[in-house]
Amino acid sequence: MTIFRYLAESGRGHQDSLAASLINLSSQLADAGDKQGALGPAREALAIRRELAEADPLTFRPHLATALQNFGVRLCEAGHPRDAVEPVGEAVALLGELVESNAAEFAPKLALALNNYGNLLAAAGRVETAAGPAREAVALYRKLVTSDPVAHRAELARSLSNLGLWLAHNGDVTASLAPAEEAVARYREVAAVDPDAFRPELARCLAVLGTAFSRAGRGQAALDAVGEAVVLYRELAAADPASVRSGLAASLDDLSQYQANQGAAHAALATAEEAVGLYRELIGTDPLVHRPRLGSALDRLSRRLHMTASRPAAVAVAREAVALQRELSENDPDCRQSLAEALHNLSVLLMCVGAEEAGRAALAEAAAMTSEITGDKPTFHVAIERGLWGIAWTRSDKDRLRASYVEKPDKN
């Protein structure tokens, strides 16, 4: 890097080489687990290329787009998805202009940037806007596949899967099924030709299809799709466990939910316990990513325990989930919604074991937090109705509540 800095003093070409080296360094640091350390080189590369693009737009605007995307990805990986939206959005706009003058070169890059942009919007909590860029990416990749099917069919499948996922999360369940199913079909084709490269993506797409089926009320289809994903992940883990453990944990978490929805309470409990065990291991590799996922998995495990009449154990796990979400929310206000949901769940479970005072305290905290997040000022019973998934209680309701506690389907 010292040599590149020395050479950069002699001209723009070497300055761009320095920027390229900084981008490579940021990627290497991120891959090694130093997500915060990767930000510095990515930020410096962006500053260099912005100056170069201002001085010579024709030559360096494409390079600026690359630096913007790299910086956005590094920001998201370091736990700043909201900050990542702006640079990647700028890259999308820039590539959109470049496509007008050279579609053959820049259309694939724009399609990739649109795909990333949709994912970042979702990661930043703007899921309702994520489907737009994903839909644009699908349209671009369809055109690209027409001219070069082999080069772009996997990218089209990935974009279709993302579109299906964001549509499902936005509640457009009917529209979500077609792209999710097409994505799986396309990945089956490419995985048959190159299984090592594409079976992990097929597993991911099957999990997304499970989400779409679940949102559409097709419980058995959801169970079948994510069950196939789990089988694939287990086969992949036999050869390379590190690369697929995260996907396996997420699919097990989903599978547990779908098993519970189909009435297989004890199978759902075993699956949830396995998911939590995997997330506990994964925290050691990337705590920034996996601690929030462990918090959600613990919350679900507590429900599985409750549904199998292991109520004291359910309360203990729910308390752990609340403690973890509380730690996370202290550093990231975006985690407060998850903390409120964990408190709601804990309040129900406490009431079910007769700890009425503690349950009401947890509920009151959850209701206050929900009001603060949403800006609403609900009455206590309205807060209960929202927080407890349609079940409000008074002292006389306690026995009915214990008997009729039914889970709300998770937001997969």
C-alpha positions in Angstrom: 0.0 0.0 0.0 2.9 2.4 0.7 4.1 1.9 -2.9 0.7 2.7 -4.3 0.5 5.9 -2.1 3.9 7.0 -3.4 2.9 6.3 -7.0 -0.4 8.0 -6.6 1.4 11.3 -6.2 2.5 11.1 -9.9 -0.9 10.9 -11.6 -4.6 10.0 -11.8 -4.0 6.5 -13.1 -1.9 5.6 -10.0 -4.5 7.3 -7.8 -7.2 5.0 -9.2 -4.9 2.0 -8.6 -4.5 3.1 -5.0 -8.3 3.3 -4.7 -8.6 -0.2 -6.2 -6.1 -1.5 -3.7 -8.0 0.1 -0.9 -11.2 -1.5 -2.0 -9.4 -4.9 -2.1 -8.1 -4.2 1.4 -11.5 -3.4 2.7 -12.9 -6.6 1.3 -10.1 -8.7 2.8 -10.6 -7.0 6.2 -14.3 -7.7 6.0 -13.8 -11.3 5.0 -11.4 -11.7 8.0 -14.1 -10.5 10.3 -12.9 -6.9 10.9 -16.0 -5.2 9.7 -15.3 -2.0 11.4 -11.7 -1.9 10.2 -12.9 -2.4 6.6 -14.8 1.0 6.7 -11.6 3.1 6.6 -10.1 1.9 3.4 -13.6 1.8 1.7 -14.2 5.4 2.7 -10.8 6.5 1.5 -11.2 4.7 -1.8 -14.6 6.5 -2.3 -13.1 9.9 -1.6 -10.3 9.3 -4.1 -12.6 8.2 -6.8 -15.0 11.0 -6.2 -12.2 13.5 -6.8 -11.1 11.6 -9.9 -14.7 11.5 -11.3 -15.1 15.3 -10.8 -11.9 15.9 -12.7 -12.5 13.4 -15.5 -16.1 12.1 -15.5 -15.9 10.2 -18.7 -13.1 8.0 -17.4 -13.8 7.7 -13.7 -17.6 7.8 -13.2 -17.8 4.0 -13.6 -15.0 3.5 -11.1 -16.9 5.9 -8.7 -20.0 3.6 -8.9 -17.9 0.6 -7.9 -16.5 2.5 -4.9 -20.0 3.7 -3.8 -21.3 0.2 -3.9 -18.3 -1.2 -2.0 -18.7 1.5 0.7 -22.4 0.8 1.1 -21.8 -3.0 1.5 -19.1 -2.3 4.1 -21.4 0.0 6.0 -24.1 -2.6 6.1 -21.8 -5.3 7.2 -20.5 -3.0 10.0 -24.0 -2.6 11.3 -25.0 0.7 9.6 -27.6 -0.4 7.0 -29.4 3.0 7.1 -26.2 4.8 6.2 -25.5 2.3 3.4 -28.7 3.2 1.5 -27.4 6.6 0.3 -24.1 5.6 -1.4 -25.7 2.5 -3.1 -28.6 4.6 -4.2 -26.1 7.1 -5.7 -24.4 4.2 -7.5 -27.8 3.1 -8.9 -28.5 6.6 -10.2 -25.0 6.9 -11.7 -25.1 3.5 -13.4 -28.6 4.4 -14.8 -27.0 7.4 -16.5 -24.1 5.3 -17.8 -26.5 2.6 -19.2 -27.9 5.2 -21.6 -24.6 5.6 -23.3 -23.4 2.0 -23.1 -26.0 -0.5 -22.2 -23.9 -3.5 -23.1 -21.3 -2.7 -20.5 -23.3 -1.1 -17.8 -26.7 -2.9 -17.8 -25.3 -6.0 -15.9 -23.7 -3.6 -13.3 -26.9 -1.7 -12.9 -28.9 -4.9 -12.4 -26.5 -6.0 -9.7 -26.6 -2.6 -8.0 -30.4 -2.6 -8.1 -30.5 -6.0 -6.4 -28.1 -4.8 -3.7 -30.1 -1.6 -3.3 -33.3 -3.5 -2.6 -31.6 -5.7 -0.1 -30.1 -2.7 1.7 -33.4 -0.9 1.8 -34.9 -4.0 3.5 -31.9 -4.2 5.9 -32.5 -0.5 6.8 -36.1 -1.3 7.8 -37.6 0.0 4.5 -39.0 -3.3 3.3 -42.0 -1.6 1.7 -39.6 0.1 -0.8 -37.3 -2.9 -1.4 -39.6 -4.6 -4.0 -39.2 -1.7 -6.5 -35.5 -2.0 -7.1 -35.8 -5.8 -7.1 -38.5 -5.6 -9.8 -36.2 -3.4 -11.9 -33.4 -5.8 -11.5 -35.6 -8.7 -12.6 -36.7 -6.8 -15.7 -33.0 -6.0 -16.6 -31.8 -9.6 -16.1 -34.7 -10.9 -18.2 -33.4 -8.8 -21.1 -29.8 -9.9 -20.4 -30.8 -13.5 -20.3 -32.4 -13.2 -23.7 -29.0 -12.2 -25.2 -26.8 -14.4 -23.0 -28.7 -17.1 -21.1 -25.7 -18.8 -19.6 -24.0 -15.7 -18.2 -27.0 -14.2 -16.4 -29.6 -17.0 -15.5 -28.3 -17.4 -12.0 -28.5 -13.6 -11.4 -32.0 -13.6 -12.7 -33.0 -16.4 -10.3 -31.4 -14.5 -7.4 -33.3 -11.3 -8.3 -36.6 -13.3 -8.6 -36.1 -14.8 -5.2 -35.4 -11.4 -3.6 -38.5 -9.9 -5.3 -40.6 -12.8 -4.0 -39.3 -12.2 -0.5 -39.9 -8.5 -0.4 -43.4 -8.8 -1.9 -44.2 -11.5 0.8 -42.9 -9.2 3.6 -45.0 -6.4 2.2 -48.2 -8.5 2.4 -48.5 -8.9 -1.4 -48.6 -12.7 -0.9 -50.3 -13.6 -4.2 -47.7 -11.6 -6.2 -44.9 -13.1 -4.2 -45.5 -16.7 -5.2 -44.7 -16.5 -8.9 -41.2 -15.0 -8.7 -40.3 -17.2 -5.7 -41.4 -20.4 -7.5 -39.7 -19.3 -10.7 -36.5 -18.6 -8.8 -36.5 -22.2 -7.4 -37.2 -23.7 -10.8 -34.3 -21.7 -12.3 -31.9 -22.7 -9.6 -32.8 -26.3 -9.9 -31.7 -26.0 -13.5 -28.3 -24.4 -12.8 -27.7 -26.6 -9.8 -28.1 -29.7 -11.9 -25.3 -28.5 -14.1 -23.0 -27.1 -11.4 -24.2 -28.4 -8.0 -21.1 -27.1 -6.0 -21.8 -23.5 -7.2 -25.5 -23.4 -7.0 -26.9 -25.8 -4.4 -26.4 -23.2 -1.6 -28.4 -20.7 -3.6 -31.1 -23.3 -4.3 -31.4 -23.9 -0.5 -31.7 -20.2 0.1 -34.4 -19.8 -2.5 -36.3 -22.8 -1.1 -36.4 -21.0 2.3 -37.7 -17.8 0.6 -40.4 -19.9 -1.2 -41.3 -21.3 2.2 -41.8 -17.8 3.5 -44.0 -16.9 0.5 -46.1 -20.1 1.0 -46.5 -19.4 4.7 -47.6 -15.8 4.1 -50.1 -17.2 1.6 -51.6 -19.6 4.2 -50.2 -22.7 2.5 -48.7 -24.2 5.6 -47.9 -27.7 4.3 -46.2 -26.2 1.2 -44.1 -23.9 3.4 -43.1 -26.9 5.5 -42.1 -28.9 2.4 -40.1 -26.1 0.9 -38.1 -25.2 4.0 -37.7 -28.9 4.9 -36.0 -29.4 1.5 -33.8 -26.4 2.2 -32.7 -27.9 5.6 -31.9 -31.3 3.9 -29.8 -29.4 1.3 -28.0 -27.4 4.0 -27.2 -30.5 6.0 -25.7 -32.2 2.9 -23.6 -29.1 2.2 -22.6 -28.8 5.8 -21.1 -32.3 5.7 -18.5 -31.0 3.3 -18.1 -27.4 4.4 -20.0 -26.6 7.6 -18.6 -23.1 8.0 -20.0 -21.8 4.7 -23.6 -22.9 5.4 -24.2 -22.9 9.1 -25.9 -19.5 9.0 -28.3 -20.6 6.3 -28.9 -23.9 8.1 -29.7 -22.1 11.4 -32.1 -19.7 9.7 -33.9 -22.5 7.8 -34.2 -24.5 11.0 -35.7 -21.5 12.7 -38.3 -21.2 9.9 -38.9 -25.0 9.9 -39.7 -24.9 13.6 -42.3 -22.2 13.0 -43.9 -24.2 10.2 -43.9 -27.4 12.2 -45.7 -25.6 15.0 -48.2 -24.1 12.6 -49.0 -27.6 11.4 -49.5 -28.9 15.0 -46.2 -30.8 15.3 -45.3 -29.2 18.6 -42.6 -31.6 19.8 -40.8 -31.7 16.4 -40.9 -27.9 16.4 -39.3 -27.8 19.8 -36.4 -30.1 18.8 -35.9 -28.0 15.6 -35.9 -24.7 17.6 -33.4 -26.1 20.1 -31.1 -27.0 17.2 -31.4 -23.6 15.7 -30.6 -21.9 19.0 -27.6 -24.1 19.4 -26.2 -23.2 16.0 -26.7 -19.5 16.6 -24.8 -19.7 19.9 -21.9 -21.2 18.0 -22.2 -18.6 15.2 -21.9 -15.7 17.6 -18.3 -16.5 18.0 -17.7 -16.0 14.3 -19.7 -12.8 13.7 -21.5 -11.4 16.8 -22.8 -8.3 15.0 -24.8 -10.5 12.6 -25.8 -13.4 14.8 -26.6 -11.9 18.2 -29.9 -10.4 16.9 -30.7 -13.7 15.2 -30.1 -15.5 18.5 -32.4 -13.1 20.3 -35.2 -13.9 17.8 -34.5 -17.6 17.9 -34.6 -17.6 21.7 -37.9 -15.8 21.6 -39.3 -18.5 19.3 -37.8 -21.3 21.4 -39.6 -20.0 24.5 -42.9 -20.4 22.6 -42.1 -23.9 21.5 -41.4 -24.8 25.1 -44.6 -23.3 26.2 -46.6 -25.2 23.6 -45.1 -28.5 24.9 -46.1 -27.5 28.5 -42.5 -26.8 29.6 -43.6 -23.4 31.0 -40.9 -22.7 33.6 -38.2 -23.4 31.0 -40.1 -21.2 28.5 -40.0 -18.3 31.0 -36.2 -18.8 31.5 -35.5 -18.7 27.8 -37.8 -15.7 27.3 -35.9 -13.9 30.0 -32.7 -14.6 28.2 -34.2 -13.3 24.9 -35.3 -10.1 26.7 -31.8 -9.6 28.3 -30.1 -10.1 24.9 -32.5 -7.7 23.1 -32.1 -5.2 25.8 -28.3 -5.2 25.3 -28.7 -4.9 21.6 -31.2 -2.0 21.8 -28.8 0.0 24.0 -26.3 0.1 21.1 -28.9 0.2 18.2 -32.2 1.9 18.7 -33.6 -0.1 15.7 -33.6 -3.2 18.0 -36.2 -1.7 20.3 -39.0 -3.2 18.3 -37.6 -6.7 18.8 -37.2 -5.9 22.5 -40.8 -4.8 22.8 -41.9 -8.0 21.1 -39.7 -10.1 23.4 -41.2 -8.3 26.4 -44.7 -9.0 25.1 -43.9 -12.7 24.8 -42.3 -12.8 28.3 -45.4 -11.1 29.8 -47.7 -13.8 28.4 -45.5 -16.6 29.6 -45.2 -15.0 33.1 -48.9 -14.8 33.4 -49.3 -18.4 32.3 -47.1 -19.5 35.3 -49.0 -17.3 37.7 -46.4 -14.5 37.9 -49.1 -11.9 37.3 -47.3 -8.9 38.8 -44.1 -9.5 36.8 -46.2 -10.2 33.7 -48.0 -6.9 34.0 -44.7 -5.1 34.5 -43.2 -6.6 31.4 -46.3 -5.7 29.4 -46.4 -2.2 30.7 -42.8 -1.7 29.5 -43.5 -3.3 26.1 -46.6 -1.1 25.7 -44.7 2.1 26.6 -41.9 1.1 24.2 -44.3 0.3 21.4 -46.1 3.7 21.9 -42.7 5.5 21.7 -41.7 3.6 18.5 -45.0 4.1 16.7 -46.0 7.5 18.0 -49.4 6.1 19.1 -50.8 6.7 22.6 -52.9 3.5 23.1 -54.9 2.8 26.2 -53.6 0.0 28.3 -56.0 -2.6 26.9 -55.4 -1.5 23.3 -51.7 -2.0 24.0 -52.4 -5.4 25.4 -54.5 -6.3 22.3 -51.6 -5.2 20.0 -48.9 -6.7 22.1 -50.5 -10.0 23.0 -51.7 -10.8 19.4 -55.3 -10.1 20.0 -55.5 -11.5 23.6 -56.2 -8.9 26.4 -56.5 -10.0 29.9 -57.8 -8.8 33.3 -57.4 -10.7 36.5 -60.6 -12.7 35.7 -59.2 -13.6 32.3 -56.1 -15.3 33.7 -57.4 -18.9 33.5 -58.8 -18.4 30.0 -55.5 -16.9 28.9 -53.5 -19.8 30.2 -55.8 -22.2 28.3 -56.0 -20.3 25.0 -52.5 -18.9 24.4 -52.1 -19.3 20.7 -49.0 -18.1 18.8 -49.0 -15.3 16.3 -47.2 -16.5 13.1 -43.7 -15.2 13.1 -42.6 -12.5 10.6 -40.4 -14.7 8.5 
